[in-house]
Amino acid sequence: MRLSPSDPSASTRAFDLLVIGDANPDVVLSGAPRRLAYGQREQLVSGGDLVLGGSGAITACGAARLGLRVAFAGRVGDDAAGRFVLDALSARGVDVTHCVVGPRPTAMTVVLADGQDRAILTSPGCLPDLTADDVPRGLARHVHVSSYFLQPALAAGLPDLLAEERAGGASTSLDTNDDPAGAWDGLAGVLPEVDVFLPNAAEAVAIAARLADQHPHPPSVEEAAALLGALGPLVAVKDGAEGALAWDAGRIVRVPAVPMEPVDTVGAGDSFDAGLIAARLRGLDLRECLRVAVTCGSLSTQAAGGTAAQPTWKEL
């Protein structure tokens, strides 16, 4: 049974949203060269910023900016990077009391941005240590999980965790983000426990192709959304310059992109997630949820890093 986002059994919980996932410092270098010069060569770029990163952290900040009561559950190290992450989340109104501080170092990411494209180099640090046992139950009306493939121990316990939350009245969502291994394994068991699945177009096609390996040709974005939706979730796909589309119970809904010249596209998909979750918890219909999500993602590109330009609900 798919629970309503306004299910009364979840209405008295301490938070609107619990985000489970990754948080790390991002070093964002703008105007990065397409080919790095090894051999002790030094190359100059047009800009650099140290910002809060991690798909989960950016989603949590975007949702808090939109007025939700947000808690974050993840792992950081007992180091300067971990303190930076916790301070940045707290400063943006996100509760971090359920974040585990452990002995392994905090994850670190370098983003090499070239216009709207980027390469991402991540040292996972303590991310693989997060497990379902680290996550509090019954805390929020909605539970969102990010970066599935960077957290294999969490992924192993995720079907039971999400099933337990849904049984208690919460709704659930998942954004896998990229799979560095390119295998896209393990999702058949978890998607039936997900109310809203939030891939981008490339991820949706790759995951659908993996789940339906007898498919005669690589699926289109629309076919991929339908294949994934057949497992149970509403599927909302970020489709870049084409905007976004959703598949729900056999129907496709599309909304256009918001024309905008981006400063930095890092985290735009995570701000999309925050917007869709916030709109859904407000009870908006599917098309309006997509419009809010696309607008949040677009506005977030107007400053360096994933959180600096995230909008308030009033600004939407």
N, C-alpha and C positions, 0 to 999 in steps of 0.2 A: 504493500500500500504506500503510495506517495503522500507524504504528509504536507499539509498546507503550511506556507511560511508563517502563518498566523495561528498555528495550532495552539490551543489554549494551554496544553500541558507544558509548553516551553515558555509561556509568556512571563512567568515570574522568575526566570533565571537571572543571574547576576549580570550577564553580558548579552549583548545582541549577537556578537560574533566571536568565535574562537578560531584563530588562525594557527595551524600546525605546520611548521616548515622551517625554511632556511632564513638565516640572517647573517650578514657579513658586511664588512667595509667593501665598497667598490672604489677602485681607482679608475676614473673614466678619462681616457686620453682622446681628445678630439683631433680630427685631421690626421689619424694614424696612417702610416704607409701600408700599402697592400703587401709588401714584402719586407721582412725585417732583415737588417744587415748585421749578421754575426761577425766574429773576428774583432771584437772590441770596438766596433764602430758606434758612434753616437748619432742618433737621428732626432730632429726636432719636430714637435707637433704644435698645433695651433692653440691647444688649451688642455688643462688638466684640472680635475676636481676630485676631492676625497668626499664620498657621500655614502649614505646608508644604502646597502644593497641586499640582495636576496629577494626572491619572488615573494616569499611569505611576508617578510618585513615590509616590503613596498605595498602589498595588498592591505596589510593591517593598518598602515599609516593612511592610505587612501580612504579606507572605510571610516577610520576615526575622524578624518577631515570632513567626511560627509555626515557626521553627527552620530555614528553608531558607537555604542559602548563595546570596546574591543579589547580582547586579551590575546596574548601571543604565547604559544608553547613551542619551544625549540631548544637547541643546545648552543652554547658559546663556551669558549675557553676562559680560564682564569688569567687573562692577559689584557694588554692595552686595547687590542682589537675588540675583545668581548665587552669591555667597559664602554668603548665607543658605541657599539651596537645598542647596548641596554640604555645608555643615556639618550641616544637619538630616538629610540622608540618611545621612551618615557616622555621626552620633550614634545612628542607629537600626540600625546594623550593615550598611548597604548599601555595597558597593564602588562608588566613583565614578571610578575611574582611567580608565574608558573614556568618560567624559562630556567632550564638546568644549566648551571655553571660547572663544567667538568675539567679534568686534567689535560685533555688534548686541546691543541690550539684552535682558535676560532677560524672558520673558513675565510678565505681571502679571494677576491676576484679583481682581475684587471680587464677592463673593457676597452678594446681598441675600436673607436668609432670613426667611420668614414661616411659622412653624410647620414643617410637613413640606414645604412648597413653597419654591422659590427661583428667583431670576433670577440669571444669571451673565453678568458683563461681563468680557471678556478682551481684553487687548492682546497679540497673538501674539508680538511681538518677534522673537526668533531662531528660533521654532519652525518656520517654513516652510523654514529653511535646512538642517535635518537631512536627510541622504540615506542611502541604503543603503551607500554607501562609507564613512560614518562608523562603521558598526557592525562590531565584530569578529566573526569566524566561529568556530564550533567551541568556544565558551566554556562552554556550559551544556547541561544535560540537557533543558531546556525553554526556549523562546523565546516571550515574550509581547509583543504590540504594543498600544499604547493610542493613542487620539485620532487615528485615521486621517485624519479630514477637516481637522485643524489642521496636518497635515504633508504637503502635496502632493508635495514632492520625495521624501520617504521612500515615500509611497504608490506612486509611479511605479516604484520598484525593488523593492517588497515581494514580488511573486510570485516573482521569481528568488531573493531573499534567503531566503524561507521554504522554497522548494524545495531550495535548497542545504543548509539546516539539516536538513531532513527526510532528505535523502539521506545526511547524516552521522550520522543516528541520533537527532536531537533531535525532540521533539514541539513543537507550535506552538499558540498561541492568539491571538485578536484580540478587542479590545473597541473598536469604532469610536467610541463616545460620540456625542454629537449632531453633526449637520451644520449649521453655522450658515447655509449657503446653502439648506438644505432640498431639495437635489437628490438626495442619496444615490446618487451615481454611482461607478462604478469597481470595484464589489465582485465582479462576476462573474468577474474574472480572478484575484482573490486568494483567494476562499473555497475553491477546490479545494486550496489549499496549507495550509489551516488545519485543525488537528485538533479544536480546540474554539473555537466562536464564542460570544461572551458579550454579547449585546445586552440592553437592558431591553425591556419589552413594547412601548413606543411605537416604539423603534428597530427592533425586529424586524418590526413591521407595516409601517413606512415602507419599510424596505429590501426586504422581500418584495413589496410592492406595486410598487416600482420595477423589480424584476427580472422580475416576472410581470405586465406592464402589460395583458395580455389577460384577466386574472382578472376575472370578471363582477362582483365586489363586493369591498370592502376585506376582506382576510383577517382571520380571528380570530387570536388569539395562537397557538393550536394549529396552524392552517393555515399561519401565517407560519413557525413553527418547522419544519414539514414541508417547505415550499418551500425554505427556506434549507438544511436538512439534505440535500436532494436534490443539492446541489452538492458534498457530501462531508463537511462537518464534523459532529461532535456539536454540537448547539445547546442551550445552557443559557441560559434566559431569566429575568431578574429581573422579578418580577411584583408588586412592592410588597406590599400587604396580603394578596395571595393567595399569597405565598411565592415559589416558583420552579418552573419546569417544564423538562424536557429532552426533546429528540427525538433518538433514536439508532437508526438502522437500522430505522425504521418503528414504533418504540414510543415512547409518551409516558410519562414518569415525572414525578409531581408531589410536592412536599413543601410543607407549610403554613408560613406565617410564624411567627416567634417573637413572641408578644405582648409589647410593650415600648413604654413612653412615651419617644419620642425627645427628646434635647436638641438634636441637630443632625444632619441626614441627609446633610450634605456628605461625599462619598467612600464612602458605604455600598456602592454598586455596585462600587467598586474593591476594597474589603475582601472583598466576595463573590468577586471574581475571584481574590484571593490565597488565600482558603480553598479554592476549588474546585481550583486548581492544586496546592496543598499536599496536599490529600486524594488527588488523582489520582496524584501522584508517590509517595505512600505505598501505592498499589495498592488503595485502597478501591473498592467497587462504586459504580455511578452514583447510586443513591439516597443512600448515605452521603456521597458527594461533595457532592450538593446540600444535604444536611442541614448539613454542615460550612460550606458557603458561605453559606447563609441565616443561620446562627448568627453567623458572622463579620460579615456585613453588619449584622445587628441590633445586636450588641454595640458595633460601632463608632459607633453613634448616641448613645452615652451620655456623650459629652463634645463640646465644641466642636472643630471641625476634623475632618479625615479620619483622623488617625493617633493621637490621644491615647488613645482607648479600644479600639484594636485588641487582640484577645486573643492570648495565648500558646496553644500546643496544649494545655497542661495546663488552662488556664482553660476551654477548650471543653468 
